[in-house]
Amino acid sequence: MTMRLPQWIKTGSPADLHGTKYLLRRHGLATVCEEARCPNRGECFSRPTAAFMILGRSCTRGCGFCSVHTGPPDPPQRDEPAKVAAAAAEMGLRYVVITSVTRDDLPDGGSGQFAATVRALRKELPRAKIEVLTPDFQGDPEALMTVLRSGPDVFNHNMETVERLYPSVRPEADYCRSLDVLGKAKAAAPGIVVKSGFMLGLGEGPQEVEKLLSDLVAAGADMVTIGQYLRPTRKNLPVVEYVRPEVFETLRLRALGMGFRYAASGPLVRSSMNAEEMFDHV
């Protein structure tokens, strides 16, 4: 039986978002906001802001929590970096988030497209801050360095859940490999802000969450985001628990006490939402 959505998770539907949708369609761009059915997309689009999703709309992995289409992807578009930069400039963005589907089919995992997009943004919006939210690149250190050498301000890679739940939540990923990606990013670029995030409500226990936070601190993460898992479609994993807001606040304070420079924790917190404000705090 599907659990009823609690009142503290329900969101409004801002009307002023069609302009952003039209702009994105005109430039031929995708966003993780729409593809992953983020509950905050109305609020973000109405600002306007968005998290651009490069490298197509089809992912080579099938994570249990994610509604992004899984299947054979199209080749990367050579003009995509320029399109992202043009759209970001038209939107007047001061902070740009770039993410992607996972592209295990590409020799570089799509890292070259990330780097090209960062460079295009630097040319079009030289004063804007840029955050990259990348896949794990199957642990390839050269792919990671390709992204870091392009000069993003924030490197983000989400852990998504506790180690025990990886087989069902992220079956083609690896907990230690994801931690290693974060650690290598911090070691290779000490001045960069390293960020990660995860979800609650998938059946994790308090001690497992504590270990995940501790592992992230040890890896060198500066910022962490903690949000409630919401089942995007019936094909995805069911929600085990709707975690109360006070638990999120306790975790936020705990994270700060453990050494994170900034922690955002709440039922509707998402990795890319309010990313500029998070960066400004750090």
Backbone hydrogen bonds, N-H to C=O, Kabsch-Sander energy under -0.5 kcal/mol:
donor,donor_aa,acceptor,acceptor_aa,energy
9,I,6,P,-1.6
10,K,6,P,-0.7
10,K,7,Q,-0.7
17,L,15,A,-2.0
18,H,15,A,-0.7
21,K,17,L,-1.8
22,Y,18,H,-2.6
23,L,19,G,-2.2
24,L,20,T,-2.4
25,R,21,K,-2.4
26,R,22,Y,-2.6
27,H,23,L,-1.7
28,G,24,L,-0.5
28,G,25,R,-0.9
29,L,24,L,-2.6
30,A,53,M,-0.6
32,V,51,A,-2.0
33,C,51,A,-0.6
35,E,31,T,-2.3
36,A,32,V,-2.2
37,R,34,E,-1.1
38,C,33,C,-2.3
41,R,38,C,-1.4
44,C,40,N,-2.4
45,F,41,R,-2.8
46,S,42,G,-1.5
47,R,44,C,-1.5
49,T,44,C,-1.5
52,F,50,A,-0.7
52,F,97,V,-1.7
53,M,30,A,-2.6
54,I,52,F,-0.6
54,I,99,T,-2.8
59,C,69,H,-3.4
60,T,102,T,-2.3
64,G,169,V,-1.1
65,F,169,V,-0.8
66,C,63,C,-0.9
69,H,57,R,-0.5
71,G,59,C,-2.0
78,R,76,P,-0.5
80,E,77,Q,-1.4
83,K,79,D,-1.9
84,V,80,E,-2.5
85,A,81,P,-2.2
86,A,82,A,-2.4
87,A,83,K,-2.5
88,A,84,V,-2.7
89,A,85,A,-2.1
90,E,86,A,-2.2
91,M,87,A,-2.0
92,G,88,A,-0.6
92,G,89,A,-0.7
93,L,88,A,-2.3
96,V,129,K,-2.8
97,V,50,A,-0.6
98,I,96,V,-0.5
98,I,131,E,-3.0
99,T,52,F,-3.2
100,S,133,L,-0.6
101,V,54,I,-1.2
103,R,109,G,-0.6
106,L,103,R,-1.4
109,G,106,L,-1.5
111,S,108,D,-1.8
114,F,110,G,-1.7
115,A,111,S,-2.5
116,A,112,G,-2.4
117,T,113,Q,-2.0
118,V,114,F,-2.4
119,R,115,A,-2.3
120,A,116,A,-2.1
121,L,117,T,-2.2
122,R,118,V,-2.3
123,K,119,R,-1.8
124,E,120,A,-2.1
125,L,121,L,-3.7
128,A,125,L,-1.5
129,K,94,R,-2.6
131,E,96,V,-3.0
132,V,154,V,-2.5
133,L,98,I,-3.1
134,T,132,V,-0.6
134,T,156,N,-2.3
139,G,136,D,-2.5
140,D,137,F,-2.1
144,L,140,D,-1.8
145,M,141,P,-2.3
146,T,142,E,-2.0
147,V,143,A,-1.6
148,L,144,L,-2.4
149,R,145,M,-2.8
150,S,146,T,-0.6
150,S,147,V,-0.9
151,G,148,L,-1.7
153,D,130,I,-2.1
154,V,130,I,-1.8
155,F,193,V,-2.9
156,N,132,V,-3.2
156,N,154,V,-0.6
157,H,195,K,-2.0
159,M,197,G,-1.0
160,E,197,G,-2.6
161,T,159,M,-1.6
165,L,162,V,-0.9
166,Y,163,E,-1.5
168,S,165,L,-1.0
169,V,165,L,-2.8
170,R,166,Y,-1.9
173,A,170,R,-1.9
178,S,174,D,-2.4
179,L,175,Y,-2.1
180,D,176,C,-2.3
181,V,177,R,-2.0
182,L,178,S,-1.8
183,G,179,L,-2.6
184,K,180,D,-2.8
185,A,181,V,-2.0
186,K,182,L,-2.0
187,A,183,G,-2.2
188,A,184,K,-2.5
189,A,185,A,-1.9
192,I,189,A,-2.1
193,V,153,D,-1.9
194,V,192,I,-0.6
195,K,155,F,-2.6
196,S,223,M,-1.6
198,F,225,T,-2.2
199,M,160,E,-2.8
200,L,227,G,-2.5
209,V,205,G,-2.1
210,E,206,P,-2.3
211,K,207,Q,-2.1
212,L,208,E,-2.2
213,L,209,V,-2.5
214,S,210,E,-2.3
215,D,211,K,-2.8
216,L,212,L,-2.2
217,V,213,L,-2.1
218,A,214,S,-2.2
219,A,215,D,-1.6
220,G,216,L,-0.7
220,G,217,V,-1.1
221,A,216,L,-2.4
222,D,194,V,-2.8
223,M,194,V,-1.9
224,V,262,Y,-1.5
225,T,196,S,-1.7
226,I,264,A,-2.7
227,G,198,F,-1.8
228,Q,267,P,-1.8
229,Y,200,L,-3.1
236,N,233,T,-1.4
237,L,64,G,-2.5
240,V,201,G,-2.7
241,E,201,G,-1.3
243,V,241,E,-0.8
247,V,244,R,-1.2
248,F,244,R,-1.3
249,E,245,P,-2.1
250,T,246,E,-2.0
251,L,247,V,-2.1
252,R,248,F,-2.3
253,L,249,E,-2.2
254,R,250,T,-2.1
255,A,251,L,-2.7
256,L,252,R,-2.1
257,G,253,L,-2.1
258,M,254,R,-1.3
259,G,255,A,-0.7
259,G,256,L,-0.9
260,F,255,A,-1.9
261,R,222,D,-2.0
262,Y,222,D,-1.5
264,A,224,V,-2.4
265,S,263,A,-0.5
266,G,226,I,-2.3
269,V,266,G,-1.6
273,M,270,R,-0.6
275,A,272,S,-1.3
278,M,274,N,-2.2
279,F,275,A,-2.2
280,D,276,E,-2.4
281,H,277,E,-1.7
282,V,278,M,-1.5
